Amino acid sequence: MKIAFISYEYPPDAAYGGIGTYVFQAARMLRERGHYVEVFTSSPYRSGSEIEDGVLVHRVNEKEQQNFSLPIGQIFANRHAEVQFDLLEGPDYAADAREAVRLVPEIPLVIKLHTPSILLFKLNHYKPESAFLRKTSLYFKSLLRGEKPSWGYDPSIEAYRLHTLKANEIERSHALEADEIATPSKALGNIMIQEWGIDEAIVSHVPYPYIPTEKLLTIPVDTNTNVVAFLGRLEIRKGVLDLAKAIPIILRRHPEVKFRFVGSSEPSPKPNVPMQQYLEHAFRPYARSVEFTGFVPPGCIPDILATTDICIFPSIWENFPCVCLESMAAARGIIGSNAGGMTDMLDAGRAGKLIPPRSPEKIAEAVIELLEDPVLRMALGRAARDRLLLEYNIDRISTLQEASYTRAITRRRAKEIRLKMVS
């Protein structure tokens, strides 16, 4: 097959998160299976096309994702006129491929679910409290900020809410154009079938592939660093606030432990204060026990994991985090949220500890257990590495992905036939 990926994220220039990691891994996997693959992506500092690891990568110099679809869509359309791609895949988030589909409506389209804007907003800003308490809280927050009180209105998130509603309209419309929707976790697929009214017949479960580096696979299982690491964006939905509440509990029992936060900073509960700054203030009494690295390039992750004993991912909800796959490859002791895809990834708790979201006490309990039982931690690490190599290898995932692509092509051809019959 001739396969095109459109994605704002793609390493090394735009290695912002899990979407870029997925596209990078999928492109390599499909190329190794004998398919022809091109990637259409962004860069904050350059434009142009070059072959990288056997894949032709087209970049457009664009720092704002909302502006990305127009120029990359035109580049794709021009390239499609030469190559005649069999299929196009794009992400749900930001609907990066929407202009390409408008310019080339006949192309079979696969939308890969990651985490749409509407779900991100709900996870980061929804408060499980009564309407009265929520409105009262917002009213007094306005007073404390010296703003005109507005019953039930929080100006710090209102602009984001309006942006999200607009983004949701675009992402939903784009998803409804798809011939196939592939979801890494069954949980996310079920949520978006309800949220967007998607026909469940076109939704298939296709986990992310993962091709671990030799550097990850050769990290010794039996490390003893007393380091607990969180890897990922520092944002509310990732459970960093719950982890922050758990750290003092853990340190009272194990003052020798060091906590490492690896990832870029997102908004915090305090307006105009980045999450890292917010957490640094909260951790002031424990400053010697907590480290923030900020964003690190993907190539640095193996070195970080090699000096880590326990990886913690206490998300309020998580689709299918690539950092968990990396930690599995490194045979770390993993603690993950049971809300979302990590239940499958960690084999229902047989390849890592699972905890409920929003539970600092359970986080502390799980971390303390693995600190005090290194035999269990190492056994879980071995199980995690074995599961990664068995369940997320190229042969298994590529077979599922190729079948998904074939269904998309078949459905698109059937639609064209019906259109010709009508005309």
N, C-alpha and C positions, 0 to 999 in steps of 0.2 A: 504494500500500500504506500501511497504518497500522502504523508500526514503532516499537517501544519498545526502548530500551537501558537496561539496569541495569548500573551501574558505580560502584564506590566512588570511583574517580578520575574527576575531570572539572574542567577549569579554569573560573573562576580559583580557586575555593575549595580544590579538592582536586587541584591540578596537581602530583602527586607523581612522575609518570613517563610512560613510553610508552603505557600503557593509556589514560590520560586524554587524551593527545594524539590517539591513534587515534579514540576515541569522538567527540571534538570535531570532528575532520576528517570522519569518516564521517557524522555527523549533518548537518553543513553540506552535504556532497556529496549526500546523499539528499534533503534539503529542496530543493536547487537542481534536482534531477531531478523535482520535483513530488510527492514522497511526503510524507505527514504523519508527523512525527517527534516523539517525546517522550523525554526523558532522565530517569532516576531515579538520583540520586547522593547524595553526602554533603557535609557541610560541617563544619569544626571549630568554627563559631561561629553558625550560623543554620539555621533550617528554613523551608520555605515553597516556593511555586511562582511562577515568573515567566517571561515570554517573553524569551529572549536570542537575538538574531540570527535571529529567526523560528522558534526551537525552544522549546517549553515544557519548562522544567527544574524538576523536583521535587527538593528537597533535604531531607535529614534531618540534624539536628545529631548527628553521631556521629564520635568521634575514633578509635575502635577498629574495625578492619575486621571482626574476628571477630563483632562485634555488629551489623553493618550489615544482613545479609540479612533478619532478622526484621522490623524496622520498614519497610524499603523494600519488602519483599514485600507487606505489608498495604496500603501506599500504592498499589502497582501494582495489586493485586487490586481495590481500590475504584475506581481510575481505569479499569481494564479493563471494569468493569461499565457504565461510561458510554460509553467510546469503542469497545470491541470491537476491540482491536488484532488485526491479521492475523498478527503475528509478534513474538517477543521474542528479543533477542540479549543474551548476557552473557559475561563472561570465564571462562577456565578457572581462573585464579588466585583462590583463596578462594571459588570457586563463589558469587559474589554473587547470582545469580538463583535459588538453590535454593529459597528459601521462596516466591518468586513462582510457581514451577512447581508446588510442592506445593499452593498455594491455587488455582491456575488450571491444572490438569493438561492441559486440552485445547489450550493455546496452543502453536503450533509454535515450537520452540526451536532457535536456532543458538548454538553455543558457539564463541567465537573463541579460538584458541590464542594465547597470548602467551609465557609461560614458567611452567609449573606449579611448585608448591612443591617437589616431589620433585627436579625438575631443577635448581632453584636450589640446593638443599642439596648435591646431588652436585657441582655446579660450584664451590661455595664451600668445600667441606670435604673432598672426596675427594683423597687423596694418592696419586699413582702410584708407590707403593713396596711392597715385600714386606710381608706380614702381620707377619713377625717384626720388621722394622725399625720398622713403625708402632707395634706394641705396645711395643717397647723405648723409642721416643721418648716415647710417652704416659706410660710408667712414670716416666721421669726428669723429665718436665715436672711431674708430680705432686709429686715429691720437691723440686724447685726452688721450687714454690709453697708448700711447707710443708704439703702435704695428705697424707693417708694414701695411700701408693702403691697403685694399682689397675691390674693388668696389662691394658692395652688399653682403659682407660676414661678419657675426658677430660671432667670435669664441666663444662668451659666450653662444650662443644657438645652434651652429652647431652640437656639440656632442649630444645634446638632440634631435635635429631634426633627425639625423641619427639613434639614438636609437629608436625614435618613428616610423620611417619607417620600421625598423625591427620588432618592436612590433606589428605594424599594420598588417604586413604579417601573423604573428603567430595568432593574434586575429581573423582576417578575415577568415583564413583557418579553425580555430576551430569553428567559428560560422557557416560556411557552412556545418559542420558535424552534426549540431543540427537537431533534429527531431521537435523541437518547440523552438521558440524564444519569450520570454515573455518580454514585455516592460512596465515599470511603467507608462510612459507618452506616449501618442500618438505622441507627437512632436519628441521624441527621436527615436521611431520606424520609422517614416517617414524619418528622417535624415539618419539612418543607412541602410535602404532599398536602398537609392540612393548611399550612400558612399561605401557599400560593395556588392551591387548587390544581395541582399537577395531576395528570393522568398517571396513576401508579403503574400502569402497564409499560411505560417507557422509562421507569426508574430501575436501575440495576445496581447491585452491590459490587463495586470494584475497589478494593483497598489500594492505598498507595503502594507502589513498589519501593523497595529500598535496596540499593547496592552499597553495602558497607565497604569502607576503605580497609585496607590491610592494617593500617595504623589503629583503627578502632578494634578490629578483631584480635589484635595481639596485645591489647591492654590486659595486664594480669588481673585475674578475678580476685586474688587475695591481697588487695590493697588495704592499707591501714592509715588513712590520712586524717580521719576525724573531720572531714569536710562534707557539708550538706549543701548541695547546689540546686538552685532554681534556674532553669534555662527557658527563656521565652520573653515576650514583651511584658514589661511591667505594667499590667493593666488589671482592672477590677475583675474582669471575667476569668482571669488566670488564677484567681484565688490568692493574690499576693497579700491582700489585707488580712485574710485568715491566717496565712503563714506568719505574718508579722505578729499576730496575737499569740501564736504558738511558740515563737522563739524564746520569750522570757521563761515560759514553762519548761522548755527543754534545757535552757542554760542553768536553771536552778538545780537540775539533776546532773547535768554534764557541762560544767563551765569551760571545759577544754575545747568544746566543739566550735568550729568556724562555719559561718553561713556565707554563701557566695551567690549573689544575684547577677545573672548573665543575660543582658538584653537591653533593648532601647526603652526609654521612658515614655509612657502614655499619660493621659490626663488622670489626675487624682481626684478624690472627693472634694478637695479644696480648690475653688476656682483659680485658674491661672498658675497653679503650682504643679509642676511635673511630678509624676509618681516617685521617682528616685528621691527628689528633694523632700517630698512628703514623708517617705519612709526613713530617710536619714534623720529627720527631726524626731520621728517616733523612736528610732534606735539610739538616740543620743546616749542613754545610759549603758548601751551595749556596743558602743562604737568599735571597740577592739575585736569584737566577735563577728562583725558583719562587714562584707566587702561588696562593692558594686563595680562591675567591670564596664558597664555600658554595652553598646553593641560591639560584637566581635565578628570578624569574617568567618565564614563556614570552615575554612581550613584550620582555624585555631581551636575548634571544638574538641578534637581528640586530645589535645594537650590539657584542656580544662577537665575533661572527663577522666583522664589518667590520674589526676590529683584529687579526685572526688570519690567518696565512698557511697554516698546516698544521693539520688536525684529525686526531687519532690515536685510533683505537678498537681497541685490541689485545686484545679479549675472548678469554677461554678458549673461550667459545662464545657466540653471540649469535643471537637469533631474527631480528629485523627492526627495528633501532634507529631510532626517529624522529629522533634527533639526527643520524644519518647523512643522512637525507633533507633536514633543515634545512641541513646543510653542503653537500650537493649543490646545493640551491637557491642558496646563497651563492657557489657556484663556488670552493670552497676546494680546496686540494690535500689529498686524503683518503688516509689510511693505515688500512686495516681488516683485521680478522682474516679468514682464509679458512675459519674454522670456523663454519658456519651461514649465515644469510641474506645477509650482506654480499657474498658471492661473486656472487650474482645482482644485488644492488643496484649493485655497481660493475662489472657487465658483465665478470666474470672477469678484472678487472685493466685493462680498457680505459678505465675512468672513475675510476681510483684505484689506489693500490698495495695489493696484498694480501700479508699476511705470515702465517706459521704462528703458532698460539698458543704461549704459554710460551717465547718466544724474544726475550730482551732484545737479543741481537746483531742479529737481523733488524730489530727496531724501530729501533735506532740506525742501521743501514745505510740503511733506507728514509728516515728523517728527514734524515740527512746528504745523501742523494741529492737530495731535493727542495729542501733549503737551497742546495745548490751548483748546481742546475740550475733556475732560476726559469722558464725557457721550458717545461720539462717540467711543472713544477708548474701553471703557468697553462693549459697544454694539457689536462691532466687535469681542472682545474677547469671549463673550458668543456665538456668531454665529460660531466662529472658533471651540470652544469646541463641540458644538452641531453637527457641520458638521463632525468632526473627529469621533465622536461616531456613527454617522449615516452611513457614507460612507466608513470608513476604519476599520470597526469592523470585528471580526473573521468570523462570519457567511457569510457575503457578500464576503470578499476577499478569504476565503478558498474555497468557491464554485467555484469562477473563477479559482483559482490555481489548484484545483482538476480536473476541466475540461481541463485545459491546460496540465496537466500531462497525463490524459487519451488519449488526442490526440497524444501526443508524443509516448506513448506506442503502440497505434494503428498504427501509421506511421512506427515505427521501425519493428513491426511484418509484415507489408505489404512488406517492403523492403526485409526482410529475406525470405518471401515466393517467391518473384520475383527472388532472387538469387538462391534459390533451383530449381525453374523452369528452369532457364537458365542453371544451371549445370546438 
